[in-house]
Amino acid sequence: MPIADKSSYLADITDLLKTYWPENRCVNIVCHGHSVPSGYFSTPYVDSLNAYPHLLYEALKRRFPYAVINVIVTAIGGESSAQGAERFEREVLCHRPDVLTIDYALNDRGLGLERARGAWVHMIEAALAAGVRLILCTPTADRTQAAGVADEVRRPLQEHAALVRELAAAYGVGLADSLAAFEHYQGAGGELSDLLSWINHPNRAGHELVARELLRWFPM
């Protein structure tokens, strides 16, 4: 099964976002994951208003001015997908999301690929059983992805990004390829440091890249 089609996957959700009172309703978007969607910049500083969940909210409100949108962040700094999966039903699905983003791959290197796969599959299948539309996020880059870093240092993050892409295709859900966006920026001559606020957290410019990838799933 291929990754979902950006032009149609959220068509019914975007129809809701275009509907105005009294026929509209609140659309819930939940951002689940670790420190990046939590808004950690230079730990322990949290800058939620410049993190991608809030940037996505602002962009959607500009695009859909009649919409009632609730962007809920269930992310916890320092978590892996195993911890996120353990609390998934009681702390994520309880919000009855219309759309759910999952972003854990940056921290999942500590779990290894097989444990991470099991945790992601648990969350994906639970969400799909509840009728939730999913957008899986590859990791944002950290300093291991800087130009000139040895392949063996770069490889673990690349492997976890590949796992996320594989799962998006296997389940036919959405994909926000954050790591590819960071790599494209670097390939066009930009420095990775332009996008980082810390060794492993994006700054506003980095979060804007992620928000832009997510926004592609909500066409006009």
PAPAFI-336865 format. One line per field, with one value per residue: residue number from 1; x, y, z of N, C-alpha, C in turn. Coordinates in pm, whole numbers, plus 50000, padded with zeros to 5 digits. Example, Ala and Ser with C-alpha at 12.3 -4.5 7.8 and 13.67 -1.06 7.14 Angstrom:
num	1,2
nX	51319,51285
nY	49431,49775
nZ	50780,50708
caX	51230,51367
caY	49550,49894
caZ	50780,50714
cX	51320,51290
cY	49670,50003
cZ	50780,50787
END
This chain:
num	1,2,3,4,5,6,7,8,9,10,11,12,13,14,15,16,17,18,19,20,21,22,23,24,25,26,27,28,29,30,31,32,33,34,35,36,37,38,39,40,41,42,43,44,45,46,47,48,49,50,51,52,53,54,55,56,57,58,59,60,61,62,63,64,65,66,67,68,69,70,71,72,73,74,75,76,77,78,79,80,81,82,83,84,85,86,87,88,89,90,91,92,93,94,95,96,97,98,99,100,101,102,103,104,105,106,107,108,109,110,111,112,113,114,115,116,117,118,119,120,121,122,123,124,125,126,127,128,129,130,131,132,133,134,135,136,137,138,139,140,141,142,143,144,145,146,147,148,149,150,151,152,153,154,155,156,157,158,159,160,161,162,163,164,165,166,167,168,169,170,171,172,173,174,175,176,177,178,179,180,181,182,183,184,185,186,187,188,189,190,191,192,193,194,195,196,197,198,199,200,201,202,203,204,205,206,207,208,209,210,211,212,213,214,215,216,217,218,219,220
nX	50085,50061,50196,49957,49755,49822,49639,49387,49360,49285,49047,48776,48814,48924,48704,48534,48680,48641,48379,48127,47974,47627,47689,47935,48192,48412,48742,48969,49311,49577,49902,50145,50426,50773,51022,51041,50780,50676,50787,51036,51323,51616,51693,51618,51424,51112,50942,50663,50505,50653,50690,50620,50348,50194,50259,50149,49878,49839,49885,49682,49458,49485,49450,49197,48966,48709,48709,48687,48936,49122,49426,49602,49854,50014,50262,50568,50868,51172,51065,51035,50897,50797,50718,50532,50344,50250,50085,49895,49617,49480,49566,49585,49406,49180,49120,48980,49083,49064,49269,49594,49928,50242,50553,50837,51086,51338,51416,51395,51619,51745,51588,51612,51547,51354,51204,51107,50952,50747,50618,50533,50363,50164,50048,49967,49782,49591,49498,49394,49191,49020,48928,49086,49273,49603,49923,50243,50558,50883,51207,51321,51634,51940,52260,52408,52360,52493,52692,52970,52985,53056,52942,52862,52786,52575,52394,52205,51986,51897,51810,51591,51426,51373,51225,50988,50893,50848,50642,50437,50381,50309,50070,49921,49892,49936,50243,50484,50773,51006,51286,51378,51312,51486,51726,51701,51716,51983,52106,52057,52238,52222,52310,52309,52307,52158,51903,51878,51823,51953,52157,51996,51745,51512,51513,51297,51299,51354,51129,50939,50983,50885,50616,50537,50555,50352,50131,50092,49920,49670,49508,49377
nY	49880,50223,50533,50765,50982,51317,51499,51401,51256,51382,51495,51504,51617,51867,51970,52004,52203,52413,52474,52684,52835,52772,52506,52396,52228,52171,52086,51850,51831,51637,51640,51420,51292,51356,51575,51764,51826,51905,52152,52215,52408,52519,52312,52370,52532,52608,52679,52710,52861,52897,52648,52361,52255,52481,52659,52523,52539,52821,52856,52697,52837,53073,52973,52856,53040,53026,52813,52614,52518,52292,52244,52005,51921,51634,51556,51461,51566,51392,51139,50811,50619,50387,50460,50653,50493,50340,50508,50576,50519,50622,50889,51010,50917,50972,51236,51236,51268,51414,51428,51301,51349,51182,51175,51054,50953,51068,51023,50751,50608,50513,50298,50110,49953,49741,49738,49996,49978,49804,49966,50188,50056,49966,50214,50318,50124,50128,50390,50388,50200,50350,50528,50746,50986,50968,51125,51049,51139,51180,51209,51532,51682,51630,51719,51504,51482,51671,51829,51645,51468,51138,50843,50624,50747,50907,50715,50577,50761,50797,50537,50511,50706,50588,50369,50496,50599,50357,50246,50433,50385,50114,50119,50298,50570,50922,51110,51317,51428,51522,51498,51473,51728,51887,51789,51868,52144,52169,52061,52257,52444,52553,52581,52335,52432,52661,52581,52478,52500,52393,52106,51896,51995,52168,52515,52804,52830,52568,52436,52558,52434,52176,52233,52326,52094,51943,52104,52064,51853,51952,52069,52357
nZ	50000,49914,50050,50179,49971,49935,49829,49876,50115,50358,50281,50369,50617,50553,50421,50639,50769,50599,50635,50770,51061,51115,51065,51109,51310,51592,51503,51596,51634,51720,51851,51904,52081,52146,52284,52077,51943,52187,52227,52328,52320,52382,52621,52963,52840,52710,52421,52319,52142,51918,51820,51610,51641,51718,51514,51299,51371,51349,51075,50963,51052,50911,50655,50668,50757,50872,51038,51337,51534,51723,51849,52008,52230,52318,52378,52546,52680,52632,52605,52458,52183,52297,52556,52484,52354,52563,52711,52531,52466,52693,52717,52473,52262,52406,52355,52126,51852,51526,51345,51380,51469,51487,51643,51717,51644,51675,51940,51949,51882,52105,52173,51971,51651,51633,51877,51861,51627,51713,51906,51753,51573,51749,51827,51577,51485,51689,51664,51400,51433,51583,51400,51331,51145,51037,51050,51010,51139,51023,51184,51298,51215,51400,51544,51456,51191,51051,50792,50677,50890,50999,50828,50989,51219,51139,51056,51245,51292,51033,50977,51150,51047,50800,50888,50977,50734,50600,50759,50720,50452,50465,50607,50468,50538,50624,50572,50706,50605,50777,50815,50552,50462,50613,50508,50244,50274,50358,50133,49949,50011,50264,50614,50868,51126,51102,51152,51404,51756,51962,52045,51958,51906,51704,51597,51554,51273,51193,51298,51140,50894,50947,51009,50760,50605,50725,50671,50402,50387,50415,50191,50012
caX	50000,50144,50163,49832,49760,49802,49527,49257,49357,49209,48947,48658,48855,48935,48567,48488,48751,48585,48238,48112,47863,47616,47709,48071,48222,48554,48829,49077,49439,49662,50044,50200,50567,50874,51053,51028,50646,50652,50832,51166,51427,51737,51641,51477,51338,51004,50890,50550,50447,50737,50702,50536,50203,50133,50275,50047,49750,49830,49876,49548,49361,49495,49397,49056,48927,48583,48723,48716,49043,49183,49551,49630,49987,50025,50403,50644,51011,51252,50999,51047,50767,50748,50644,50416,50246,50194,49980,49829,49470,49422,49607,49584,49277,49074,49089,48901,49142,49034,49401,49696,50067,50329,50690,50921,51203,51463,51451,51383,51749,51774,51509,51642,51445,51245,51116,51038,50850,50634,50547,50465,50252,50058,49979,49902,49666,49489,49440,49313,49071,48933,48887,49169,49366,49738,50038,50364,50666,51023,51268,51400,51777,52024,52397,52466,52331,52566,52784,53102,52979,53078,52820,52818,52722,52450,52307,52090,51871,51849,51736,51460,51344,51329,51118,50865,50845,50798,50513,50338,50342,50245,49935,49853,49860,50014,50384,50553,50913,51084,51429,51404,51305,51614,51830,51684,51769,52128,52147,52046,52346,52203,52381,52220,52300,52052,51774,51884,51837,52033,52219,51899,51614,51505,51468,51173,51314,51340,50989,50862,50992,50794,50479,50510,50530,50220,50030,50068,49812,49544,49498,49262
caY	50000,50344,50644,50831,51091,51447,51574,51344,51182,51459,51574,51530,51708,52002,52016,52056,52327,52517,52493,52786,52825,52676,52367,52347,52176,52177,51982,51825,51782,51602,51622,51328,51270,51385,51715,51856,51883,51970,52289,52241,52465,52486,52256,52338,52638,52561,52791,52648,52945,52886,52506,52332,52244,52614,52715,52458,52601,52954,52843,52648,52945,53164,52904,52824,53141,52994,52687,52602,52419,52269,52168,51953,51861,51530,51518,51473,51569,51279,51011,50729,50570,50285,50531,50715,50389,50290,50599,50623,50517,50705,51029,51063,50889,51033,51367,51211,51344,51393,51407,51277,51339,51107,51222,50995,50883,51127,50957,50606,50544,50443,50175,50018,49953,49646,49788,50115,49933,49753,50077,50264,49975,49972,50344,50330,50036,50178,50510,50352,50134,50456,50613,50867,51004,50975,51175,51009,51235,51142,51298,51649,51649,51682,51745,51387,51490,51784,51798,51597,51368,51003,50769,50538,50834,50951,50603,50543,50849,50764,50411,50533,50778,50489,50292,50576,50600,50223,50228,50517,50314,49987,50144,50391,50693,51038,51120,51446,51386,51633,51480,51507,51874,51938,51754,51954,52275,52159,52038,52384,52532,52600,52515,52272,52520,52760,52521,52419,52585,52315,51995,51805,52058,52274,52650,52835,52800,52424,52404,52603,52330,52068,52283,52333,51957,51905,52185,52007,51755,52026,52159,52447
caZ	50000,49913,50141,50140,49873,50001,49773,49912,50241,50458,50208,50452,50725,50497,50399,50768,50798,50513,50670,50873,51153,51226,51021,51139,51444,51625,51449,51691,51583,51834,51819,52004,52059,52247,52316,51964,51945,52316,52217,52390,52235,52458,52746,52984,52787,52623,52340,52250,52038,51799,51786,51493,51662,51717,51379,51216,51407,51289,50929,50931,51074,50796,50538,50688,50857,50938,51111,51480,51536,51853,51838,52141,52236,52420,52378,52670,52652,52676,52583,52338,52137,52390,52661,52422,52326,52689,52758,52410,52473,52800,52714,52336,52198,52486,52298,52006,51742,51385,51283,51482,51425,51579,51621,51821,51592,51724,52066,51940,51864,52230,52179,51863,51547,51654,51983,51808,51534,51790,51969,51648,51522,51849,51818,51446,51476,51782,51605,51285,51484,51634,51290,51332,51033,51090,50977,51078,51117,51037,51282,51263,51223,51507,51497,51389,51048,50993,50682,50716,50996,50947,50796,51099,51318,51078,51017,51329,51268,50899,50983,51214,50948,50702,50952,50974,50595,50573,50827,50652,50331,50500,50656,50379,50610,50585,50609,50703,50603,50833,50791,50412,50450,50665,50412,50126,50310,50354,49995,49876,50056,50400,50723,50966,51243,51079,51186,51537,51873,52056,51972,51899,51896,51603,51631,51482,51130,51178,51321,51023,50792,50984,50991,50616,50560,50774,50605,50269,50397,50431,50075,50005
cX	50089,50107,50039,49858,49729,49677,49391,49247,49273,49098,48824,48690,48866,48797,48508,48551,48700,48441,48226,47982,47731,47641,47846,48077,48371,48628,48949,49198,49528,49804,50109,50347,50653,50898,51029,50885,50608,50692,50962,51262,51562,51691,51701,51379,51238,50942,50775,50499,50530,50764,50597,50388,50132,50146,50176,49910,49735,49812,49738,49443,49367,49431,49246,48996,48795,48595,48740,48814,49102,49308,49597,49766,49990,50169,50465,50792,51081,51191,51048,50908,50711,50669,50519,50306,50177,50079,49886,49677,49418,49456,49605,49448,49160,49033,49006,48956,49079,49161,49502,49833,50147,50473,50779,51059,51335,51510,51454,51514,51790,51698,51561,51522,51329,51151,51039,50926,50726,50552,50470,50345,50136,49979,49904,49774,49555,49420,49349,49184,48971,48889,48965,49257,49504,49834,50162,50477,50802,51091,51322,51547,51837,52167,52464,52447,52402,52659,52918,53101,52987,52946,52771,52753,52585,52346,52190,51967,51812,51767,51599,51369,51290,51218,50986,50807,50783,50660,50404,50289,50265,50099,49858,49809,49951,50156,50428,50701,51003,51232,51464,51400,51434,51726,51821,51740,51922,52179,52142,52149,52331,52284,52280,52203,52195,51918,51768,51894,51929,52090,52117,51758,51615,51471,51341,51185,51300,51196,50903,50868,50896,50649,50442,50481,50392,50111,49996,49951,49675,49525,49372,49144
cY	50125,50440,50714,50947,51223,51519,51524,51284,51252,51541,51603,51623,51851,52056,52073,52191,52443,52553,52597,52768,52850,52531,52312,52283,52190,52059,51970,51765,51759,51577,51544,51307,51310,51535,51811,51910,51944,52117,52320,52297,52433,52441,52327,52442,52579,52682,52739,52729,52945,52742,52469,52308,52380,52679,52653,52519,52738,52946,52792,52755,53049,53102,52882,52918,53113,52877,52709,52486,52412,52185,52134,51885,51761,51481,51540,51467,51448,51144,50941,50684,50463,50350,50597,50615,50343,50378,50643,50628,50616,50853,51091,51041,50946,51169,51357,51292,51311,51359,51394,51272,51264,51136,51172,50948,50940,51056,50805,50534,50467,50313,50068,50003,49860,49691,49910,50073,49884,49864,50159,50185,49976,50102,50358,50248,50079,50302,50477,50283,50235,50553,50742,50869,51034,51043,51141,51104,51167,51243,51427,51613,51700,51692,51623,51393,51607,51737,51752,51494,51229,50928,50685,50619,50879,50839,50577,50632,50821,50636,50429,50616,50681,50402,50368,50580,50464,50202,50313,50448,50186,50007,50244,50520,50806,51035,51265,51416,51502,51620,51514,51658,51939,51909,51839,52093,52274,52141,52162,52487,52587,52521,52454,52361,52630,52712,52468,52525,52522,52198,51906,51863,52164,52409,52679,52801,52650,52379,52448,52501,52216,52112,52289,52194,51909,51977,52133,51907,51820,52122,52243,52378
cZ	50000,50025,50088,50043,49942,49953,49822,50051,50348,50394,50294,50567,50670,50461,50528,50800,50713,50550,50781,50949,51081,51186,51062,51278,51468,51564,51543,51620,51704,51784,51933,51976,52178,52261,52201,51954,52079,52315,52288,52285,52300,52596,52866,52927,52688,52553,52254,52132,51910,51760,51682,51524,51657,51580,51282,51244,51340,51138,50888,50950,50963,50673,50547,50794,50928,51035,51262,51494,51677,51831,51979,52137,52350,52433,52516,52635,52710,52650,52457,52298,52229,52503,52604,52392,52454,52738,52644,52423,52576,52788,52575,52271,52278,52432,52170,51886,51607,51308,51395,51416,51532,51542,51735,51773,51641,51851,52055,51912,51989,52245,52085,51771,51579,51765,51936,51714,51611,51853,51866,51594,51620,51835,51687,51443,51572,51725,51488,51329,51538,51526,51277,51207,51091,50993,51060,51041,51127,51128,51220,51284,51353,51455,51435,51238,50981,50882,50737,50828,50933,50928,50913,51211,51267,51068,51111,51305,51130,50899,51047,51124,50844,50758,50947,50833,50559,50635,50762,50525,50363,50541,50571,50446,50563,50637,50598,50714,50646,50801,50646,50391,50502,50566,50286,50154,50302,50211,49910,49924,50195,50501,50820,51088,51226,51135,51329,51645,51977,51979,51902,51892,51787,51665,51553,51334,51104,51198,51203,50910,50820,50963,50844,50559,50604,50700,50466,50270,50411,50312,50080,49935
END
